[in-house]
Amino acid sequence: MPTHHPIAIVGAGLGGLTLARVLHVNGIEAVVYDLDASPTARTQGGMLDIHEDSGQIALRAAGLYEQFRALIHPGGEAVRVLDRHATVHMAQDEEHGRPEVDRGQLRDLLLGALPDGTVRWGAKVTGARPLGAGRHEVTLADGATFTTGLLVGADGAWSRIRPLVSDATPAYTGVTMVEVDLLDADARHPQSAAVVGGGMLFALGTGRGFLGHREADGSLHIYAVIKVAEDWASGVDFTDTAAAKAAVLEHFADWHDSLRALVVDADGSLVPRPIHALPVGHRWNRVPGVTLLGDAAHVMSPFAGEGANLAMLDGAELGRALAAHPADVEAALAVYESALFPRAEVSAKASADNLVTCFRDDAPQGLLDQFAEHAN
């Protein structure tokens, strides 16, 4: 007989782990299945700004807020906005309630707060099917199966659980980001360190730009953003770092050398990331025994900075709903989804609008106008 779990979460990202932790705090057992072989199988990305009205609420619900405060990167909320000539249009160091933390350290905090064995590593989910009465059978890549009374898809943009509730699939936004790193920046890349500053960099132009931030370890994490066809990256040999740099730099031929140097001097390989999003307002009808959170529910472009924050809030809110309705899973899911859908729609619309704003013909003016509006 296959193993049965009352609650099974697919995906050990920030959202899935937050859900597992909030359930644990409330005395509810859950198991998390993740395709990675171990917690250290891959890097977890760069810095995250954790918002007061979402990510920080989730961390309080998880009982981890004070531990989170110890991870904050001092000065990480600094922002610089440049144009393609490297002219500085805005530089501010004020704090705005969105402290920066390293994504990997935040994930480790959540993992360390769960009972041993909660996460089953090296367990890639390949599909799931309903068994009736809200139960589901989940199949793993090795052929093993398990059943569950509540199945939560926290498995990202290309979720294997989403088809149980929705036919929607993410669509290409028209933008590809190419990820690079500059290590030990103050010593090895002082010019780039000065361009980025102590926190976040926006260097924007028509249809392209550089987004970057300083990491807690002194490295610079940079995204070269370009409006290109969805298959652009497949035509570039990213195993050849010199060729990949040349392909990216073709899009920045008339940009200032100090900005081009963010790619020219990059350490290690370049990683292309075509940006996809689900339709703004994505939602589904209530399906017994299954729901989604985070990118599985509402993947969006990163231009509102909401993805990780919403995933964590989703996890916390779902956990609290289940704790409040211990004998009625369907009531809990209805409460959770009734708040999830409008919340995600607002953020998804902001993300889509900001993508247009950041790279319009008069960039970076659109972003500068937004900062000025929020300051008033």
C-alpha positions as CSV (number, residue, x, y, z in Angstrom):
1,M,0.0,0.0,0.0
2,P,1.3,3.5,-0.8
3,T,2.2,5.8,2.1
4,H,-0.6,8.2,3.1
5,H,0.0,11.7,4.4
6,P,-2.9,13.9,5.8
7,I,-1.1,16.9,4.3
8,A,1.5,16.8,1.5
9,I,3.3,19.9,0.2
10,V,5.1,19.7,-3.1
11,G,8.1,22.0,-3.2
12,A,10.5,23.1,-0.5
13,G,10.8,26.7,-1.6
14,L,10.1,29.6,0.8
15,G,6.3,29.3,0.4
16,G,6.1,25.5,1.0
17,L,8.5,25.7,4.0
18,T,6.6,28.6,5.5
19,L,3.4,26.6,5.3
20,A,5.1,23.5,6.9
21,R,6.5,25.7,9.7
22,V,3.1,27.5,10.4
23,L,1.4,24.1,10.5
24,H,4.1,22.8,12.9
25,V,3.7,25.8,15.2
26,N,0.0,25.0,15.3
27,G,0.6,21.3,16.0
28,I,-0.3,20.0,12.6
29,E,1.9,17.5,10.8
30,A,2.8,17.8,7.2
31,V,5.4,16.4,4.8
32,V,7.3,18.3,2.0
33,Y,8.5,16.6,-1.1
34,D,11.3,18.3,-3.1
35,L,13.1,17.3,-6.3
36,D,16.5,18.6,-5.1
37,A,18.9,15.9,-3.8
38,S,19.7,17.9,-0.7
39,P,19.2,21.4,0.8
40,T,22.6,22.4,-0.8
41,A,22.0,20.9,-4.2
42,R,21.8,24.3,-5.8
43,T,22.3,28.0,-4.9
44,Q,19.1,29.8,-3.9
45,G,19.6,33.1,-5.7
46,G,20.4,36.6,-4.3
47,M,19.0,39.1,-1.9
48,L,15.3,39.5,-1.1
49,D,13.6,42.6,0.3
50,I,11.1,41.3,2.9
51,H,8.0,43.5,3.0
52,E,6.1,44.5,6.2
53,D,2.7,43.7,4.8
54,S,3.5,40.2,3.5
55,G,6.9,38.5,4.1
56,Q,7.3,39.9,7.6
57,I,3.7,38.9,8.5
58,A,4.5,35.4,7.4
59,L,7.7,35.2,9.5
60,R,5.7,36.4,12.6
61,A,3.1,33.7,12.0
62,A,6.0,31.2,11.7
63,G,7.5,32.4,15.0
64,L,10.7,33.3,13.3
65,Y,10.6,37.1,13.1
66,E,13.4,37.8,15.6
67,Q,15.7,35.2,14.0
68,F,15.0,36.8,10.6
69,R,16.0,40.2,12.0
70,A,19.4,38.8,12.7
71,L,19.9,37.9,9.0
72,I,19.2,41.5,7.7
73,H,21.9,43.0,5.5
74,P,22.7,46.4,6.9
75,G,22.4,49.1,4.3
76,G,20.7,46.8,1.8
77,E,17.8,49.1,1.3
78,A,19.9,51.7,-0.5
79,V,18.8,52.4,-4.1
80,R,20.5,53.9,-7.1
81,V,18.8,54.7,-10.4
82,L,21.0,55.4,-13.5
83,D,20.4,55.9,-17.2
84,R,22.4,54.1,-19.9
85,H,25.1,56.8,-19.7
86,A,25.7,55.9,-16.1
87,T,24.3,59.3,-15.0
88,V,22.9,59.0,-11.5
89,H,19.3,60.2,-11.3
90,M,18.6,59.0,-7.8
91,A,20.6,57.7,-4.9
92,Q,19.1,57.1,-1.5
93,D,20.1,55.2,1.6
94,E,16.9,55.5,3.7
95,E,15.2,52.5,5.1
96,H,11.6,51.8,4.0
97,G,10.5,48.7,6.0
98,R,11.8,46.3,3.4
99,P,15.1,44.9,4.8
100,E,17.2,42.8,2.6
101,V,18.2,39.2,3.4
102,D,20.0,36.5,1.6
103,R,17.5,34.0,0.1
104,G,19.6,31.0,1.0
105,Q,19.9,32.1,4.6
106,L,16.2,32.7,4.9
107,R,15.5,29.2,3.5
108,D,18.0,27.7,5.9
109,L,16.1,29.5,8.8
110,L,12.8,27.9,7.7
111,L,14.4,24.5,7.2
112,G,16.1,24.6,10.6
113,A,12.7,25.3,12.3
114,L,11.1,22.1,11.0
115,P,11.3,18.7,12.6
116,D,13.8,16.3,11.1
117,G,12.4,14.3,8.2
118,T,9.7,16.9,7.3
119,V,11.4,17.4,3.9
120,R,11.8,14.4,1.7
121,W,14.7,15.3,-0.6
122,G,15.4,13.8,-4.1
123,A,11.6,13.2,-4.6
124,K,10.6,14.7,-7.9
125,V,6.9,14.7,-8.4
126,T,5.9,13.8,-12.0
127,G,2.1,13.8,-11.7
128,A,-1.0,13.5,-9.5
129,R,-4.5,12.2,-9.9
130,P,-7.7,12.5,-7.9
131,L,-9.0,9.5,-6.1
132,G,-12.3,11.0,-5.0
133,A,-13.5,12.5,-1.7
134,G,-10.6,15.1,-1.8
135,R,-7.8,12.4,-1.8
136,H,-5.1,12.4,-4.4
137,E,-2.4,10.0,-5.5
138,V,1.0,11.5,-6.3
139,T,3.6,9.8,-8.5
140,L,7.4,10.3,-8.1
141,A,10.1,10.0,-10.8
142,D,11.3,6.7,-9.3
143,G,7.9,5.2,-9.7
144,A,6.9,5.4,-6.0
145,T,3.5,6.8,-5.1
146,F,1.8,8.2,-2.0
147,T,-1.7,9.4,-1.2
148,T,-2.8,12.5,0.7
149,G,-5.9,14.1,2.1
150,L,-4.7,17.6,1.2
151,L,-2.3,18.2,-1.6
152,V,-0.6,21.6,-1.8
153,G,1.3,22.6,-5.0
154,A,4.2,24.9,-3.9
155,D,6.3,23.7,-6.9
156,G,6.8,26.9,-8.8
157,A,6.0,28.3,-12.3
158,W,5.9,24.9,-14.0
159,S,3.9,23.2,-11.3
160,R,2.9,19.5,-11.7
161,I,0.0,20.1,-9.3
162,R,-1.6,23.1,-11.1
163,P,-3.3,21.0,-13.8
164,L,-5.5,19.5,-11.1
165,V,-7.2,22.9,-10.7
166,S,-6.3,25.0,-13.8
167,D,-5.5,24.7,-17.5
168,A,-3.5,28.0,-17.3
169,T,0.2,27.9,-18.2
170,P,2.8,30.7,-17.8
171,A,3.4,32.8,-20.9
172,Y,6.6,34.6,-21.9
173,T,6.6,38.3,-20.9
174,G,8.9,39.4,-23.7
175,V,11.9,39.9,-21.3
176,T,14.9,37.6,-20.6
177,M,17.2,38.2,-17.7
178,V,20.8,37.0,-17.8
179,E,22.2,36.4,-14.3
180,V,25.9,37.1,-13.5
181,D,28.0,37.5,-10.4
182,L,31.0,39.6,-9.6
183,L,32.8,38.2,-6.5
184,D,34.7,40.1,-3.8
185,A,33.6,43.2,-5.5
186,D,35.3,45.9,-3.4
187,A,38.7,44.3,-3.9
188,R,38.4,42.8,-7.4
189,H,35.8,45.0,-9.1
190,P,35.9,48.4,-7.3
191,Q,34.4,50.3,-10.3
192,S,31.4,47.9,-10.4
193,A,31.1,48.0,-6.6
194,A,30.8,51.8,-6.8
195,V,28.2,51.7,-9.6
196,V,26.0,49.3,-7.7
197,G,26.5,51.0,-4.3
198,G,25.5,49.4,-1.0
199,G,22.1,48.0,-2.0
200,M,20.0,47.9,-5.2
201,L,20.9,49.2,-8.7
202,F,18.5,50.1,-11.5
203,A,20.3,51.1,-14.7
204,L,17.5,51.4,-17.3
205,G,17.1,52.3,-20.9
206,T,14.7,51.5,-23.7
207,G,13.9,47.8,-23.7
208,R,16.9,46.9,-21.7
209,G,18.8,47.5,-18.4
210,F,20.8,46.2,-15.5
211,L,19.3,45.3,-12.2
212,G,21.7,44.5,-9.4
213,H,22.3,44.3,-5.7
214,R,25.2,43.9,-3.3
215,E,25.1,40.6,-1.4
216,A,26.0,40.1,2.2
217,D,29.2,38.4,1.3
218,G,30.4,41.4,-0.7
219,S,29.7,40.0,-4.1
220,L,27.5,41.7,-6.7
221,H,24.5,39.8,-8.2
222,I,23.5,41.3,-11.5
223,Y,20.7,40.7,-14.1
224,A,21.2,42.0,-17.6
225,V,17.6,42.5,-18.8
226,I,16.8,42.5,-22.5
227,K,13.6,42.5,-24.6
228,V,14.2,39.6,-27.0
229,A,12.3,36.7,-28.5
230,E,11.5,33.8,-26.3
231,D,14.0,31.5,-28.1
232,W,16.8,34.0,-28.0
233,A,18.7,32.2,-25.3
234,S,18.6,28.9,-27.2
235,G,20.6,30.5,-30.0
236,V,23.4,31.4,-27.6
237,D,26.0,29.0,-26.4
238,F,26.0,29.7,-22.7
239,T,28.6,27.0,-22.1
240,D,31.0,29.4,-23.8
241,T,31.3,32.3,-21.4
242,A,33.1,34.6,-23.8
243,A,30.5,34.0,-26.5
244,A,27.6,34.5,-24.0
245,K,29.1,37.8,-22.8
246,A,29.4,39.0,-26.4
247,A,25.8,38.0,-27.1
248,V,24.5,40.0,-24.1
249,L,26.8,43.0,-24.7
250,E,25.5,43.3,-28.3
251,H,22.3,44.7,-26.7
252,F,24.3,47.3,-24.7
253,A,26.7,48.6,-27.4
254,D,25.9,52.2,-26.8
255,W,25.9,52.0,-23.0
256,H,28.5,53.4,-20.7
257,D,31.6,51.3,-20.2
258,S,31.1,51.2,-16.4
259,L,27.7,49.5,-17.0
260,R,29.0,47.1,-19.7
261,A,31.7,46.1,-17.2
262,L,29.1,44.4,-15.1
263,V,29.0,41.7,-17.8
264,V,32.5,42.1,-19.2
265,D,34.1,41.4,-15.8
266,A,31.6,38.9,-14.5
267,D,33.0,35.8,-12.7
268,G,31.8,32.4,-13.7
269,S,29.1,31.4,-16.1
270,L,26.1,33.4,-17.3
271,V,22.6,32.0,-16.7
272,P,19.7,33.0,-19.0
273,R,16.3,33.3,-17.3
274,P,13.4,33.9,-19.7
275,I,10.6,35.6,-17.6
276,H,7.2,34.0,-17.7
277,A,3.9,34.9,-16.0
278,L,0.5,33.5,-15.5
279,P,-2.4,35.7,-16.6
280,V,-3.2,38.6,-14.3
281,G,-6.2,37.5,-12.2
282,H,-5.5,33.8,-12.5
283,R,-7.9,31.8,-10.3
284,W,-9.7,28.5,-10.3
285,N,-12.9,26.9,-9.0
286,R,-12.7,25.1,-5.6
287,V,-11.4,21.6,-6.2
288,P,-11.6,19.3,-3.2
289,G,-8.4,18.4,-1.4
290,V,-6.0,20.5,-3.5
291,T,-4.7,24.0,-3.7
292,L,-1.7,26.1,-4.8
293,L,0.6,28.7,-3.4
294,G,3.4,31.0,-4.6
295,D,4.5,30.8,-8.2
296,A,2.4,27.7,-8.8
297,A,-0.6,29.9,-8.1
298,H,0.5,33.3,-9.5
299,V,3.9,33.4,-11.1
300,M,4.6,36.9,-12.2
301,S,7.6,39.0,-13.4
302,P,9.9,40.2,-10.6
303,F,9.2,43.9,-11.2
304,A,7.1,44.4,-8.1
305,G,9.4,42.5,-5.8
306,E,6.5,40.4,-4.6
307,G,7.1,36.8,-5.6
308,A,8.9,35.5,-2.6
309,N,6.9,37.7,-0.2
310,L,3.6,36.5,-1.6
311,A,4.7,32.9,-1.5
312,M,5.5,33.2,2.2
313,L,2.3,35.0,3.0
314,D,0.4,32.4,1.0
315,G,2.0,29.7,3.1
316,A,1.3,31.4,6.4
317,E,-2.3,32.2,5.5
318,L,-3.0,28.7,4.3
319,G,-1.5,27.3,7.5
320,R,-3.5,29.6,9.7
321,A,-6.7,28.8,7.8
322,L,-6.1,25.0,8.3
323,A,-5.4,25.6,12.0
324,A,-8.6,27.6,12.3
325,H,-10.7,24.8,10.7
326,P,-9.1,21.6,11.9
327,A,-12.1,19.5,11.1
328,D,-13.0,21.0,7.8
329,V,-10.3,21.2,5.2
330,E,-12.6,22.5,2.5
331,A,-13.7,25.4,4.7
332,A,-10.1,26.3,5.3
333,L,-9.3,26.1,1.6
334,A,-12.2,28.3,0.7
335,V,-11.2,30.9,3.2
336,Y,-7.6,30.8,2.0
337,E,-8.4,31.1,-1.7
338,S,-11.0,33.9,-1.2
339,A,-8.1,36.1,0.0
340,L,-5.4,34.6,-2.2
341,F,-7.0,35.5,-5.6
342,P,-7.5,39.3,-5.1
343,R,-4.2,39.7,-3.3
344,A,-2.3,38.0,-6.1
345,E,-4.2,39.9,-8.8
346,V,-3.1,43.2,-7.4
347,S,0.5,42.2,-7.3
348,A,0.5,40.5,-10.7
349,K,-1.0,43.7,-12.3
350,A,1.7,45.8,-10.6
351,S,4.4,43.5,-11.8
352,A,3.1,43.6,-15.4
353,D,2.7,47.4,-15.3
354,N,6.2,47.9,-13.8
355,L,7.8,45.8,-16.5
356,V,6.5,48.2,-19.1
357,T,7.3,51.3,-17.0
358,C,10.9,50.3,-16.4
359,F,11.8,49.8,-20.0
360,R,9.7,52.4,-21.8
361,D,11.3,54.9,-24.2
362,D,12.1,57.5,-21.6
363,A,13.6,55.1,-19.1
364,P,14.4,55.5,-16.3
365,Q,11.9,58.3,-15.9
366,G,9.0,56.0,-15.2
367,L,10.7,54.4,-12.3
368,L,11.8,57.8,-11.0
369,D,8.2,59.0,-11.1
370,Q,7.1,56.0,-9.1
371,F,9.7,56.6,-6.4
372,A,8.6,60.3,-6.2
373,E,5.0,59.3,-5.9
374,H,5.7,56.8,-3.1
375,A,7.7,59.4,-1.3
376,N,4.7,61.8,-1.1
